[in-house]
Structures are given as structure tokens and as C-alpha cells.
Amino acid sequence: MSIKILRNGLVFDGRNEALIEGGSIVIENDRIREVATGDVSIAGADVIDMGGRFVMPGLLDLHFHVYGISLNMSLIDNMTLPLKVAYAARLLKGTLHRGYTTVRDPAGGEIGLHLAISQGLMEGPRLYYGGKALSQTGGHGDMRPAHHHDSPCGCAANSTFAEVVDGVENVRKFCRNELRKGADHIKLFISGGVASPTDPIWMPQYTNEEILAAVYEASTRRKYVVAHCHTDDGARRCLQTGIRSIDHCTIITEETAQLIAAADGKTYAVPTIAVQEQIMRHGPELGVFGESLEKIKVAHAAAYQSMEYLKRAGARVGMGTDLFEERFHPMQNQEFSFRSDIFTPIELLRSATSINAEIMQKSGMVGSLEPGAYADIIAIDRNPLKDIHVMAQPDEHFSVIMKGGEFVRNRL
């Protein structure tokens, strides 16, 4: 049995705005045993002095693609699997070293990477995955250009991130198989998107009957559905059909934001601002041209207003980033700064910790400092409640990163 005591920290537990000054966290193996006010003494324990640093739960990113190697989907799809895994290993390691101890991959992540991390073969955050996302023909996950010929077997419509699945019974079968493979959730594309070549962003995708089939199949495993959804109409359909996580939630009205707030913990919004800033600032450099650039302008123009509506309505808002390409992944932590004119620092820290855990149905396991939770902890040399922008500079300011009671970084 290994016991560590992190003493003399300014402790934010992931939920409460009131901090514990001079707090101690007792860690037994990979879990938190106790969070105490003042010092704790246990014979044989390894005691680490936090020096008054801000101590909080490890961060969660609810929209992270392990195979987010490039915005050129064809390039990724034509890579051999070992090459894709090698790229994924670098993305995962970099993410962990930015303080993200848990990520949710809603399209592409699968059991092999999850096992590699959990068995210590690969360095990375806890990986919760949904397998391949589901797209209707001509939907956001169907990356075939309009001039692409139809393959006799339909294989060209399947990719690293998604599979084209049409009709209620086919949706049921596909969901059952992803859940058999250990998927933590199911992902559906229910509106148009930016990167896809043939669907306008305003386009509704999947019928309610198909969506309800996916929601039911997830529920049989006590799991849930994530929706790629930019539109107001799509967000309302999420509320109507029992989708738990509305990812992007980009172009909504104030009335819809109020409905999300009133959903009483059944449906949440998970905006992803970092990817929009990435494409707006670096689109042509990333190979984004033409109609996709026009679509991102529409989404970007509405995204901040939509977050303002969610804030005003009092909705519980999660946090994701959706970034692509390793050189741009440091933008992950800038998500805090991008949102800082709308949300308060405490709201942003909760979004990236306890609220994200709540959305994932993992409250008490990750995203909080409490007995029984994994000892996923970061210590910051400045208080982000006074200056949230320190969250965007993890290399400079994150003195400690711990996952499961083991140090990823210790600069004390």
C-alpha cells in the first residue's frame, strides 16, 4: 500500500467556490482517501509540500479526438493503423502533460487505445471512447465528395471517425456492436458540419425515430448519446429525444438555452470554441477552403452569442475542444481564455472538472477531490480564480500533474 500526503495546498475540490487554505489530500494507491483542513500525519506516508499552491482536480476534455492527426480526413483514413496509433500516442501524451487527466473521444477512439493506456503501455489521460460515430448518408460523417463514385460494398462511406448507417434497425445493430466493444457512449451527427463536403450546416440529420433507437440502445447499458449539433433545431431535437450531451451547440436561441437549463441534468451543452478559433485563424494553412471556410464563419459568428445565452439561462455547461493536428493542440488550454469574457473563473473551472464528470456520468470518480475519487490532481503556482489565463499556460504554471496517484510532473 502506497500513501502520499499533499499538504499545505489551497484546495479547490471541483465544486465549491470556498477554498480550503492549508489543506491536505491523503492519497492511498490511486485514490483519494481524505481531503482535510490542516495537516494530516500518517506513519510511513510520503509527504509533499504544495507550498500554498492552488490544488485542483485534473482537467477533463469532453471532445477530444485521439486520431485528430489532420483536418484532411482522407489522409488519416489512408494511414496504416500502426501509424495512426503512433500519432495518437503523441497527442495523448501532450494532452496529459497539459493537465488533462481524462478525455472523452466521441468519434474514433476505441478499446485498443483505452487498454494501452490503462495497462501502462502508452502515456495518456483516462480515455473514455464511443467508437465510431454514426452518420446518415450525406451527413457530417460522410466525407465523400459529390463527384465520388459509389462503391459496390459501400466501404468508401466508412472512415476512421464515423460509419454511414441509415434506418432504425441498422442504427440499432450498429449501436449494439459499439456498446459490445465497450463504448462509453454513442455519438450521432444530427446537424451539418464544417469539414464535411456535401451537407449545409443548417441541415437536420437523422430522423427522430433513428435518434430514439440510439438513445434506447445506449440506455440498455446505462450509457448515453452524444450529438454533433450546431443548430437550434438540432438542440431542441436533442431535448425531445433524450440526448444527454449536445456537442458544439453553436447556433441556438435564448429560448433554447433556457430549455437546456431547465432539462434538470438530463441534457447538457458542450461548446467547443478552440476548434473554431483554430480554423478561423489557420484554416487555409490547415487545408480548409471554399464552402468549409464559409460554414465556419457562420458557426463562429454565433458561437459566443450562444454561450452568452447559456450563461444567462443558468445552464450547466461542459467543456470540449475538438482540435486537430499536434502543433495546434496547445490551444486546448486556451479554451479557458476564449470563454473568459462570458463565464467567471469558477464557472470555467467547474465546466472542465465536476460538470464534465457529471455529463459523463462519472461524478465522484473524476473531476473532483473527494474520498473515493481517482487521485487526478494538478497544482498551479498562481490562483486561476484571480487570473483564469494561467490555465492557458500549463508549461509555465502547472507545477504538479498527477494521474491516479502517480506524478506525471513534479516541479516542487
Backbone hydrogen bonds, N-H to C=O, Kabsch-Sander energy under -0.5 kcal/mol:
donor,donor_aa,acceptor,acceptor_aa,energy
4,K,27,I,-2.4
5,I,46,D,-2.7
6,L,25,I,-2.6
7,R,5,I,-0.8
7,R,48,I,-2.4
9,G,23,G,-2.2
10,L,53,R,-3.1
11,V,9,G,-0.9
11,V,20,I,-2.6
12,F,55,V,-3.2
13,D,11,V,-0.5
20,I,11,V,-2.1
21,E,19,L,-0.8
23,G,9,G,-2.5
23,G,20,I,-1.0
24,S,36,A,-2.6
25,I,6,L,-2.3
26,V,34,E,-3.0
27,I,4,K,-3.3
27,I,25,I,-0.5
28,E,26,V,-0.5
28,E,31,R,-2.3
29,N,2,S,-3.1
29,N,27,I,-0.6
31,R,28,E,-2.0
32,I,373,A,-2.9
33,R,26,V,-3.4
34,E,26,V,-1.4
36,A,24,S,-3.1
38,G,22,G,-0.7
38,G,36,A,-0.6
45,A,42,I,-2.0
46,D,3,I,-2.6
47,V,45,A,-0.7
48,I,5,I,-3.2
50,M,7,R,-3.1
50,M,48,I,-0.6
52,G,8,N,-3.0
53,R,50,M,-1.5
54,F,380,I,-2.1
55,V,10,L,-2.6
55,V,53,R,-0.5
56,M,378,I,-2.6
58,G,376,D,-1.9
59,L,99,G,-2.6
60,L,352,A,-2.2
61,D,102,T,-1.7
62,L,60,L,-0.5
62,L,319,M,-2.3
64,F,104,R,-2.3
66,V,64,F,-0.7
68,G,65,H,-1.9
69,I,67,Y,-2.3
73,M,71,L,-1.2
76,I,72,N,-1.6
77,D,73,M,-2.7
78,N,74,S,-1.5
79,M,76,I,-1.7
84,K,80,T,-2.1
85,V,81,L,-2.7
86,A,82,P,-1.9
87,Y,83,L,-2.1
88,A,84,K,-2.7
89,A,85,V,-2.4
90,R,86,A,-1.3
91,L,87,Y,-2.1
92,L,88,A,-2.8
93,K,89,A,-2.2
94,G,90,R,-2.4
95,T,91,L,-2.0
96,L,92,L,-2.3
97,H,93,K,-2.1
98,R,95,T,-1.2
99,G,96,L,-1.7
100,Y,95,T,-1.8
101,T,59,L,-1.3
101,T,99,G,-0.9
102,T,59,L,-1.5
103,V,126,R,-3.0
104,R,61,D,-2.5
105,D,103,V,-0.5
105,D,128,Y,-3.0
108,G,131,G,-2.5
113,L,110,E,-0.5
114,H,110,E,-1.7
115,L,111,I,-2.8
116,A,112,G,-2.2
117,I,113,L,-2.2
118,S,114,H,-2.5
119,Q,115,L,-2.2
120,G,117,I,-1.6
121,L,116,A,-2.4
122,M,116,A,-1.3
124,G,122,M,-0.6
126,R,101,T,-3.1
128,Y,103,V,-2.5
128,Y,126,R,-0.6
129,Y,127,L,-0.5
130,G,105,D,-1.6
131,G,109,G,-1.2
133,A,161,F,-2.6
134,L,187,K,-2.7
135,S,163,E,-2.2
139,G,136,Q,-2.3
142,D,139,G,-1.6
143,M,141,G,-1.0
148,H,145,P,-2.1
154,G,151,S,-1.0
157,A,154,G,-1.7
158,N,155,C,-2.2
159,S,162,A,-3.1
163,E,133,A,-2.3
165,V,135,S,-2.6
165,V,163,E,-0.6
171,V,167,G,-2.4
172,R,168,V,-2.4
173,K,169,E,-2.3
174,F,170,N,-2.5
175,C,171,V,-2.7
176,R,172,R,-2.5
177,N,173,K,-1.8
178,E,174,F,-2.3
179,L,175,C,-2.6
180,R,176,R,-2.1
181,K,177,N,-1.5
182,G,179,L,-1.8
183,A,178,E,-2.1
184,D,129,Y,-3.8
185,H,129,Y,-0.6
186,I,224,Y,-2.1
188,L,226,V,-2.5
189,F,134,L,-2.0
190,I,188,L,-0.7
190,I,228,H,-2.2
191,S,228,H,-0.6
192,G,201,I,-0.8
192,G,203,M,-0.7
203,M,200,P,-1.7
205,Q,190,I,-2.2
211,I,207,T,-2.2
212,L,208,N,-2.9
213,A,209,E,-1.6
214,A,210,E,-1.7
215,V,211,I,-2.5
216,Y,212,L,-2.5
217,E,213,A,-2.3
218,A,214,A,-2.4
219,S,215,V,-2.1
220,T,216,Y,-1.5
221,R,218,A,-1.5
222,R,219,S,-1.8
223,K,218,A,-2.5
224,Y,184,D,-0.5
226,V,186,I,-3.5
227,A,245,S,-2.9
228,H,188,L,-2.9
229,C,227,A,-0.7
229,C,247,D,-2.3
232,D,251,I,-0.7
235,A,231,T,-2.1
236,R,232,D,-2.1
237,R,233,D,-1.9
238,C,234,G,-2.0
239,L,235,A,-1.8
240,Q,236,R,-2.1
241,T,237,R,-2.0
242,G,238,C,-1.2
243,I,238,C,-1.9
244,R,225,V,-1.3
245,S,225,V,-1.7
246,I,244,R,-0.6
246,I,268,Y,-3.2
247,D,227,A,-2.4
247,D,245,S,-1.0
248,H,270,V,-2.7
249,C,229,C,-2.0
249,C,247,D,-1.0
251,I,230,H,-3.6
257,A,253,T,-2.0
258,Q,254,E,-1.9
259,L,255,E,-1.7
260,I,256,T,-2.3
261,A,257,A,-2.3
262,A,258,Q,-1.7
263,A,260,I,-1.3
264,D,261,A,-0.7
266,K,263,A,-0.9
268,Y,244,R,-3.1
269,A,316,R,-0.7
270,V,246,I,-2.8
275,V,321,T,-1.3
276,Q,272,T,-0.6
277,E,273,I,-2.4
278,Q,274,A,-2.5
279,I,275,V,-2.3
280,M,276,Q,-2.7
281,R,277,E,-2.3
282,H,278,Q,-2.3
283,G,279,I,-1.8
286,L,282,H,-1.7
286,L,283,G,-0.8
287,G,284,P,-1.3
288,V,283,G,-2.8
289,F,287,G,-0.6
292,S,289,F,-1.2
293,L,289,F,-0.6
293,L,290,G,-0.5
294,E,290,G,-1.5
295,K,291,E,-2.5
296,I,292,S,-2.1
297,K,293,L,-1.5
298,V,294,E,-1.5
299,A,295,K,-2.3
300,H,296,I,-3.1
301,A,297,K,-2.0
302,A,298,V,-1.1
303,A,299,A,-1.7
304,Y,300,H,-0.8
306,S,302,A,-2.4
307,M,303,A,-2.0
308,E,304,Y,-2.0
309,Y,305,Q,-2.2
310,L,306,S,-2.2
311,K,307,M,-2.7
312,R,308,E,-2.6
313,A,309,Y,-2.1
314,G,310,L,-0.8
314,G,311,K,-0.9
315,A,310,L,-2.3
317,V,315,A,-0.9
318,G,269,A,-3.0
319,M,351,S,-0.6
320,G,271,P,-1.5
321,T,63,H,-0.9
322,D,63,H,-3.3
325,E,68,G,-2.7
328,F,325,E,-1.5
329,H,325,E,-0.6
329,H,326,E,-1.2
331,M,328,F,-2.0
332,Q,329,H,-2.5
333,N,330,P,-0.9
334,Q,331,M,-0.8
335,E,331,M,-0.5
335,E,332,Q,-1.2
336,F,333,N,-1.1
338,F,334,Q,-2.9
339,R,335,E,-1.4
340,S,336,F,-0.5
340,S,337,S,-1.0
342,I,339,R,-2.0
343,F,339,R,-2.3
348,L,344,T,-2.1
349,L,345,P,-2.5
350,R,346,I,-2.2
351,S,347,E,-2.2
352,A,348,L,-1.8
353,T,350,R,-1.2
354,S,14,G,-0.7
355,I,350,R,-2.5
356,N,350,R,-0.7
356,N,351,S,-0.6
357,A,353,T,-2.2
358,E,354,S,-2.2
359,I,355,I,-2.5
360,M,356,N,-1.9
361,Q,358,E,-1.4
362,K,357,A,-3.3
365,M,362,K,-2.1
366,V,362,K,-1.7
369,L,13,D,-2.0
370,E,368,S,-0.8
372,G,32,I,-3.0
373,A,370,E,-2.1
374,Y,365,M,-2.8
375,A,30,D,-2.8
376,D,374,Y,-2.3
377,I,375,A,-0.7
377,I,402,M,-1.8
378,I,56,M,-2.6
379,A,400,V,-2.1
380,I,54,F,-3.0
381,D,397,H,-2.4
386,K,383,N,-1.5
387,D,383,N,-1.4
390,V,387,D,-1.7
391,M,388,I,-1.8
392,A,389,H,-1.1
393,Q,390,V,-1.5
397,H,393,Q,-2.3
398,F,394,P,-2.0
399,S,379,A,-1.6
399,S,397,H,-1.1
400,V,379,A,-1.6
401,I,409,R,-2.1
402,M,377,I,-3.1
403,K,406,E,-2.4
405,G,375,A,-2.3
406,E,403,K,-1.6
408,V,401,I,-3.4
409,R,401,I,-2.1
411,R,399,S,-2.1
